[in-house]
């Protein structure tokens, strides 16, 4: 009969302090079986000690989920508001730096914090930074940021839809701009600025077609 067909009950003992597991001497019938049991228990106890050391010793282990750190949220809001203040003073480069710091702080939140909170923070920061880039005429950077903002929040984010559409238009990527703005209107309804931008893009497309046909 093979070992796989045989069940042997072995009384085990757990030390209340160390939690080490042991068996009575000669618990099994043969010296080789007893030695195999001792080896298995030694490996199990070694694994337990290693895990115990990781939790309480010098090896860092991520802590359990905790409530959102209010200081981080406050700092991110402060950076966004400070960026807005610099923007109003037309110091667009400084505004971009502050929005960037806010994004770095938001994107490095611990993984167990709510993803919805991160998306809410970054969609505003990306959209604001896009506007600052637009003021400097940095259309590709602004277009990329506006798209990131939309990825974080598709509905209720008309400004980001508009800003990327405007950037694409300024880069003469008119057909792409039209498709983007039309998709934005699907999410935002008949939002006034988006609808007006679509008309402007259509006008430019018509002028280009007329120029080609002339």
LINQUI-V995414 format. One record per residue. RES is the residue in one small letter. PSI is psi in whole degrees, -180 to 180 (* if undefined). Layout:
BEGIN
res=[RES;RES]
psi=[PSI;PSI]
END
This chain:
BEGIN
res=[x;x;x;x;x;x;x;x;x;x;x;x;x;x;x;x;x;x;x;x;x;x;x;x;x;x;x;x;x;x;x;x;x;x;x;x;x;x;x;x;x;x;x;x;x;x;x;x;x;x;x;x;x;x;x;x;x;x;x;x;x;x;x;x;x;x;x;x;x;x;x;x;x;x;x;x;x;x;x;x;x;x;x;x;x;x;x;x;x;x;x;x;x;x;x;x;x;x;x;x;x;x;x;x;x;x;x;x;x;x;x;x;x;x;x;x;x;x;x;x;x;x;x;x;x;x;x;x;x;x;x;x;x;x;x;x;x;x;x;x;x;x;x;x;x;x;x;x;x;x;x;x;x;x;x;x;x;x;x;x;x;x;x;x;x;x;x;x;x;x;x;x;x;x;x;x;x;x;x;x;x;x;x;x;x;x;x;x;x;x;x;x;x;x;x;x;x;x;x;x;x;x;x;x;x;x;x;x;x;x;x;x;x;x]
psi=[132;165;-28;-18;4;131;126;121;124;114;128;155;137;121;127;-25;-56;-17;17;142;134;163;160;148;140;41;-28;169;-28;155;-39;-39;-41;-41;-38;-40;-44;-40;-44;-44;-36;-42;-41;-44;-37;-41;-42;-43;-38;-44;-40;-39;-39;-37;-41;-13;-155;-15;121;139;133;135;164;162;139;165;157;135;114;-25;-41;-45;-42;-40;-39;-44;-39;-41;-40;-44;-38;-39;-41;-39;-42;-37;-45;-27;5;23;74;-36;-42;-37;-43;-42;-42;-42;-38;-43;-40;-41;-42;-40;-40;-40;-11;21;149;147;-22;-7;155;129;-32;-36;-43;-46;-39;-39;-47;-28;-36;-44;-42;-42;-42;-41;-35;-43;-40;-41;-38;-39;-26;1;19;76;-44;-43;-42;-41;-41;-42;-41;-38;-40;-39;-43;-37;-35;-31;106;-39;144;28;50;-34;-42;-41;-45;-46;-42;-41;-42;-43;-44;-38;-44;-28;6;24;67;-44;-41;-40;-42;-45;-40;-49;-39;-39;-37;-39;-29;-35;-36;1;-159;63;131;-51;-39;-42;-40;-37;-38;-41;-40;-42;-44;-37;-42;-38;-42;-39;-39;-42;-41;-37;-38;-36;-18;*]
END
